[in-house]
């Protein structure tokens, strides 16, 4: 009798954990859906602003480029597990409690390509992804904040993981971590050697998303590790180019705060006769970042 009760309790606990996991995945689903909607509207506005043809040009203009079913995540364009379809028929909007969506807009980040053409970035995607279209499970783990799963792959089995692995949009693990402000996963990616300046199918790097979504602290961490601020996306814009005046002020404020924090730590560092300035800074750079990373990923 006691064993049956314990078995029922374990089943109940497992069900509750699964419900919480589904709720987290649904929240990410809404976020991704809203992001793609914003990008589609931005693209339509861009093409609708092009000057109309002169009267002499009577031929109809080509249809505007918009996101089609093939541009959407796999679970949005084909029926998959039921957990991905929950409430997707209802209108989806930004999370009302998310300060990111209230203050920052990712609309300038992605410029969809013509459906019939492939960019050089897409052609250069890893062979395994082009051939079988199978997405590595690490992408789902990172998007949904399952840091322990990502750590198992990036840290404990790093020698078996291809650091240039891509998802269906050409994103590396680092780009997905940047899109979702996954700080600990970002540090794991850097240590594992995931390319800092890798571009997805739209030419965006991890830094484009950090700046575009207002994750300035994370973006400055990538810059401190060697990310190139001069890399441009398919629209010819660097990560900084797409920022509004308000967001540029926010970025500069973040940079000043990081410098102040670094200076304060240097002033309070322990002194020892056998440690010079260069050796201390080298060890400090390896052990700690001027950017504060917390456990808010899970």
C-alpha positions, 0 to 999 in steps of 0.5 A, a space after each residue: 500500500 505504501 509503495 503504491 502511495 509513493 508511486 502515485 506521489 512520484 507520478 504527481 510530482 513528475 506531472 507537475 514538473 512537466 506542466 511547469 516545463 510546458 508553461 515555460 516552452 509556451 512562453 518562449 513560443 509566444 516570444 518567438 512568434 511575436 518576434 517573427 511578426 514584428 520582423 514581417 511587418 518591418 519588412 513589409 513597411 520597408 518594401 512599401 516605402 519604395 517609390 512607385 513606378 512612373 506612368 511609363 512603367 506599366 508593368 506590374 511590380 513584383 510581390 513584396 517579400 514577406 515571411 512565408 511558412 518556410 521561414 517559421 520555426 518547424 513547430 509553427 509550420 507543421 503539426 508537432 507534439 501537442 505541447 507546441 500547439 497549445 493556445 497557438 490559435 489565439 492572438 499572440 502578443 508580447 509578454 505584458 510583464 516583460 520590460 524588454 518588449 516595452 522598451 526595445 524593438 528587434 524589428 531592424 534585426 532580420 531582413 528576410 531573403 527572397 524565397 527562391 534564392 539562397 545567401 552565401 551564408 546559407 550555402 556555407 551552413 554545416 553540411 549535416 544541417 543541409 542534408 538531413 535538417 535535424 536540429 540538435 537538441 541543445 537549441 531547445 535546451 538553450 531557448 527554454 532555459 535548461 542550462 544543465 542540459 546545455 552544460 552537459 553538452 558544452 562543458 562535459 562533452 565539449 570534445 564531441 560537440 561541433 561548435 559550428 552546429 546550426 539550427 534551421 535559421 543558421 543560428 549557432 548556439 551562441 546566437 540562440 543564447 544571445 537571443 534569449 539573454 542566457 548569460 551562463 550559456 553564453 559563457 559556456 559557448 565562449 569557453 567551448 570556442 563557439 565562433 563569436 562572429 558567426 552569422 545566421 541566414 540573415 547575416 545577424 551575429 550574436 552581438 546584433 541580437 544583444 544590442 537589438 534586444 537591449 541585452 547590453 551587458 551581455 553584448 559588452 561581455 562578448 565584445 570584451 571576449 573579441 566579438 567584432 562590432 564592425 560585422 554587418 548583417 544582410 541589411 548592411 548594418 552593424 549591431 550598433 547601426 540599428 539602435 535608436 538614440 535612446 538605446 544608444 544612450 542606454 548602451 553608453 550608460 552600461 559601458 560606463 557602469 562596467 568600467 566603474 565596476 572594473 575600476 572598483 574591483 581593481 582598487 580593492 584587489 588583494 596585494 601580494 609581493 609576488 604578483 605584478 599588475 600584468 599577472 593579476 589582470 591576466 588571472 582576473 580576466 580568466 577567472 572573472 568578468 567585469 560583467 556580473 553573471 547570475 543564475 537567472 537562466 533557470 
